[in-house]
């Protein structure tokens, strides 16, 4: 089954519980591996950053899947 489809079928409560558990496991992994030491940041800040980055990537992939053809892309103007 398509993972994107499975994600959409989850209830908001289930998704929230799963996300909270994943965020806690990220925090644990950062702490366990002492990855926060070199950055001088608390483990929960690094875990939240990683979690938010994954969510942004997920939204980008969903948006990409929604685009039917490259011809539908709207060109953007570079900043002046």
MDTraj code that builds the backbone (N, CA, C; nanometers):
import mdtraj as md
import numpy as np

residues = "UNK UNK UNK UNK UNK UNK UNK UNK UNK UNK UNK UNK UNK UNK UNK UNK UNK UNK UNK UNK UNK UNK UNK UNK UNK UNK UNK UNK UNK UNK UNK UNK UNK UNK UNK UNK UNK UNK UNK UNK UNK UNK UNK UNK UNK UNK UNK UNK UNK UNK UNK UNK UNK UNK UNK UNK UNK UNK UNK UNK UNK UNK UNK UNK UNK UNK UNK UNK UNK UNK UNK UNK UNK UNK UNK UNK UNK UNK UNK UNK".split()
xyz = np.array([
    [0.0835, -0.1184, 0.0000],
    [0.0000, 0.0000, 0.0000],
    [0.0882, 0.1250, 0.0000],
    [0.0411, 0.2292, -0.0661],
    [0.1123, 0.3557, -0.0764],
    [0.1206, 0.4216, 0.0622],
    [0.2410, 0.4618, 0.1020],
    [0.2593, 0.5218, 0.2344],
    [0.1852, 0.6537, 0.2483],
    [0.1811, 0.7340, 0.1425],
    [0.1092, 0.8613, 0.1479],
    [-0.0398, 0.8367, 0.1719],
    [-0.0945, 0.7358, 0.1065],
    [-0.2360, 0.7035, 0.1238],
    [-0.2617, 0.6550, 0.2660],
    [-0.1720, 0.5715, 0.3170],
    [-0.1866, 0.5221, 0.4544],
    [-0.1852, 0.6382, 0.5536],
    [-0.0973, 0.7352, 0.5313],
    [-0.0862, 0.8510, 0.6193],
    [-0.2168, 0.9290, 0.6227],
    [-0.2784, 0.9489, 0.5076],
    [-0.4038, 1.0238, 0.4999],
    [-0.5179, 0.9518, 0.5703],
    [-0.5114, 0.8199, 0.5772],
    [-0.6191, 0.7419, 0.6374],
    [-0.6119, 0.7374, 0.7898],
    [-0.5023, 0.7829, 0.8489],
    [-0.4904, 0.7841, 0.9940],
    [-0.5782, 0.8926, 1.0537],
    [-0.6357, 0.8638, 1.1698],
    [-0.7139, 0.9664, 1.2373],
    [-0.6190, 1.0733, 1.2918],
    [-0.6678, 1.1957, 1.3091],
    [-0.5825, 1.3009, 1.3646],
    [-0.5249, 1.2641, 1.5016],
    [-0.6024, 1.1947, 1.5835],
    [-0.5542, 1.1547, 1.7156],
    [-0.4403, 1.0539, 1.7046],
    [-0.4561, 0.9579, 1.6144],
    [-0.3523, 0.8557, 1.5955],
    [-0.2257, 0.9199, 1.5409],
    [-0.2418, 1.0113, 1.4451],
    [-0.1272, 1.0803, 1.3868],
    [-0.0544, 1.1627, 1.4932],
    [-0.1304, 1.2297, 1.5803],
    [-0.0699, 1.3113, 1.6860],
    [0.0076, 1.2246, 1.7848],
    [-0.0496, 1.1099, 1.8240],
    [0.0205, 1.0182, 1.9153],
    [0.1474, 0.9639, 1.8512],
    [0.1365, 0.9257, 1.7235],
    [0.2518, 0.8717, 1.6532],
    [0.3617, 0.9774, 1.6396],
    [0.3229, 1.1008, 1.6071],
    [0.4213, 1.2079, 1.5941],
    [0.4879, 1.2381, 1.7279],
    [0.4104, 1.2400, 1.8363],
    [0.4664, 1.2673, 1.9689],
    [0.5659, 1.1580, 2.0086],
    [0.5322, 1.0342, 1.9795],
    [0.6228, 0.9238, 2.0114],
    [0.7500, 0.9324, 1.9272],
    [0.7354, 0.9648, 1.8006],
    [0.8517, 0.9775, 1.7126],
    [0.9424, 1.0905, 1.7604],
    [0.8833, 1.2038, 1.7983],
    [0.9619, 1.3161, 1.8470],
    [1.0380, 1.2772, 1.9739],
    [0.9751, 1.2042, 2.0630],
    [1.0422, 1.1588, 2.1855],
    [1.1567, 1.0629, 2.1524],
    [1.1367, 0.9753, 2.0557],
    [1.2422, 0.8824, 2.0160],
    [1.3587, 0.9573, 1.9494],
    [1.3279, 1.0618, 1.8726],
    [1.4348, 1.1443, 1.8152],
    [1.5162, 1.2097, 1.9265],
    [1.4473, 1.2643, 2.0254],
    [1.5154, 1.3288, 2.1373],
    [1.6045, 1.2294, 2.2092],
    [1.5531, 1.1103, 2.2300],
    [1.6309, 1.0063, 2.2961],
    [1.7548, 0.9716, 2.2136],
    [1.7376, 0.9557, 2.0821],
    [1.8507, 0.9190, 1.9958],
    [1.9578, 1.0281, 1.9960],
    [1.9156, 1.1538, 1.9907],
    [2.0115, 1.2653, 1.9937],
    [2.0882, 1.2635, 2.1251],
    [2.0153, 1.2440, 2.2345],
    [2.0777, 1.2412, 2.3666],
    [2.1685, 1.1196, 2.3827],
    [2.1199, 1.0037, 2.3422],
    [2.1942, 0.8791, 2.3568],
    [2.3274, 0.8858, 2.2833],
    [2.3258, 0.9453, 2.1646],
    [2.4478, 0.9546, 2.0831],
    [2.5288, 1.0801, 2.1151],
    [2.4828, 1.1584, 2.2112],
    [2.5499, 1.2827, 2.2532],
    [2.5731, 1.3777, 2.1365],
    [2.4779, 1.3845, 2.0452],
    [2.4914, 1.4717, 1.9286],
    [2.4695, 1.6179, 1.9653],
    [2.4105, 1.6446, 2.0794],
    [2.3848, 1.7832, 2.1185],
    [2.5094, 1.8512, 2.1733],
    [2.6098, 1.7729, 2.2105],
    [2.7284, 1.8280, 2.2761],
    [2.8031, 1.9283, 2.1881],
    [2.8302, 1.8939, 2.0642],
    [2.9065, 1.9816, 1.9776],
    [2.8312, 2.1066, 1.9357],
    [2.6990, 2.1007, 1.9408],
    [2.6182, 2.2139, 1.8979],
    [2.5816, 2.3075, 2.0133],
    [2.6019, 2.2603, 2.1346],
    [2.5669, 2.3378, 2.2535],
    [2.4190, 2.3751, 2.2523],
    [2.3364, 2.2788, 2.2132],
    [2.1915, 2.2944, 2.2125],
    [2.1291, 2.1789, 2.2891],
    [2.0158, 2.2020, 2.3535],
    [1.9474, 2.0911, 2.4202],
    [1.8995, 1.9873, 2.3189],
    [1.8935, 1.8632, 2.3615],
    [1.8525, 1.7555, 2.2713],
    [1.7130, 1.7773, 2.2150],
    [1.6210, 1.8355, 2.2946],
    [1.4851, 1.8538, 2.2459],
    [1.4776, 1.9582, 2.1339],
    [1.5679, 2.0555, 2.1331],
    [1.5711, 2.1556, 2.0260],
    [1.6163, 2.0899, 1.8959],
    [1.7191, 2.0084, 1.9034],
    [1.7680, 1.9383, 1.7846],
    [1.6626, 1.8407, 1.7338],
    [1.5993, 1.7687, 1.8249],
    [1.4955, 1.6732, 1.7860],
    [1.3790, 1.7456, 1.7187],
    [1.3380, 1.8601, 1.7719],
    [1.2275, 1.9351, 1.7114],
    [1.2646, 1.9846, 1.5721],
    [1.3892, 2.0301, 1.5565],
    [1.4370, 2.0741, 1.4250],
    [1.4307, 1.9587, 1.3245],
    [1.4800, 1.8423, 1.3632],
    [1.4775, 1.7262, 1.2737],
    [1.3341, 1.6865, 1.2399],
    [1.2477, 1.6870, 1.3397],
    [1.1072, 1.6529, 1.3197],
    [1.0416, 1.7504, 1.2225],
    [1.0636, 1.8800, 1.2443],
    [1.0055, 1.9818, 1.1562],
    [1.0600, 1.9701, 1.0147],
    [1.1877, 1.9361, 1.0012],
    [1.2476, 1.9183, 0.8696],
    [1.1833, 1.8011, 0.7957],
    [1.1590, 1.6926, 0.8664],
    [1.0935, 1.5772, 0.8046],
    [0.9510, 1.6107, 0.7636],
    [0.8804, 1.6874, 0.8459],
    [0.7436, 1.7273, 0.8125],
    [0.7433, 1.8170, 0.6882],
    [0.8406, 1.9082, 0.6789],
    [0.8500, 1.9952, 0.5612],
    [0.8788, 1.9125, 0.4359],
    [0.9670, 1.8159, 0.4468],
    [0.9970, 1.7281, 0.3340],
    [0.8721, 1.6506, 0.2933],
    [0.7979, 1.6013, 0.3918],
    [0.6746, 1.5283, 0.3642],
    [0.5744, 1.6162, 0.2886],
    [0.5581, 1.7424, 0.3317],
    [0.4667, 1.8336, 0.2627],
    [0.5146, 1.8595, 0.1194],
    [0.6454, 1.8740, 0.1016],
    [0.6995, 1.8946, -0.0322],
    [0.6748, 1.7759, -0.1226],
    [0.6925, 1.6570, -0.0695],
    [0.6688, 1.5364, -0.1495],
    [0.5213, 1.5224, -0.1839],
    [0.4332, 1.5571, -0.0897],
    [0.2898, 1.5517, -0.1179],
    [0.2533, 1.6512, -0.2269],
    [0.3086, 1.7704, -0.2181],
    [0.2804, 1.8730, -0.3194],
    [0.3333, 1.8277, -0.4548],
    [0.4503, 1.7698, -0.4570],
    [0.5081, 1.7206, -0.5815],
    [0.4184, 1.6132, -0.6436],
    [0.3640, 1.5261, -0.5604],
    [0.2762, 1.4208, -0.6105],
    [0.1463, 1.4783, -0.6662],
    [0.1041, 1.5933, -0.6147],
    [-0.0191, 1.6564, -0.6620],
    [-0.0022, 1.7194, -0.8000],
    [0.1192, 1.7567, -0.8335],
    [0.1427, 1.8181, -0.9645],
    [0.1317, 1.7119, -1.0723],
    [0.0506, 1.7382, -1.1695],
    [0.0268, 1.6382, -1.2740],
    [0.1382, 1.6391, -1.3784],
    [0.1680, 1.7552, -1.4294],
    [0.2666, 1.7682, -1.5355],
    [0.3582, 1.8859, -1.5046],
    [0.4850, 1.8788, -1.5456],
    [0.5733, 1.9935, -1.5261],
    [0.5208, 2.1204, -1.5925],
    [0.4378, 2.1079, -1.6975],
    [0.3822, 2.2250, -1.7654],
    [0.2920, 2.3057, -1.6727],
    [0.2394, 2.2435, -1.5673],
    [0.1505, 2.3120, -1.4748],
    [0.2272, 2.3975, -1.3739],
    [0.3562, 2.3815, -1.3674],
    [0.4355, 2.4590, -1.2728],
    [0.4304, 2.6048, -1.3126],
    [0.4170, 2.6898, -1.2160],
    [0.4161, 2.8325, -1.2439],
    [0.5566, 2.8863, -1.2197],
    [0.6134, 2.9523, -1.3205],
    [0.7484, 3.0064, -1.3000],
    [0.7456, 3.1180, -1.1968],
    [0.8523, 3.1281, -1.1229],
    [0.8641, 3.2356, -1.0251],
    [0.9714, 3.3314, -1.0714],
    [0.9556, 3.4546, -1.0339],
    [1.0528, 3.5564, -1.0689],
    [1.1609, 3.5600, -0.9629],
    [1.2863, 3.5720, -1.0039],
    [1.3936, 3.5825, -0.9038],
    [1.3804, 3.7143, -0.8278],
    [1.4230, 3.7170, -0.7027],
    [1.4144, 3.8414, -0.6265],
    [1.5046, 3.9475, -0.6881],
    [1.4616, 4.0726, -0.6746],
    [1.5400, 4.1835, -0.7310],
    [1.6272, 4.2466, -0.6258],
])
top = md.Topology()
chain = top.add_chain()
for i, resn in enumerate(residues, 1):
    res = top.add_residue(resn, chain, resSeq=i)
    for name in ("N", "CA", "C"):
        top.add_atom(name, md.element.get_by_symbol(name[0]), res)
traj = md.Trajectory(xyz[None], top)
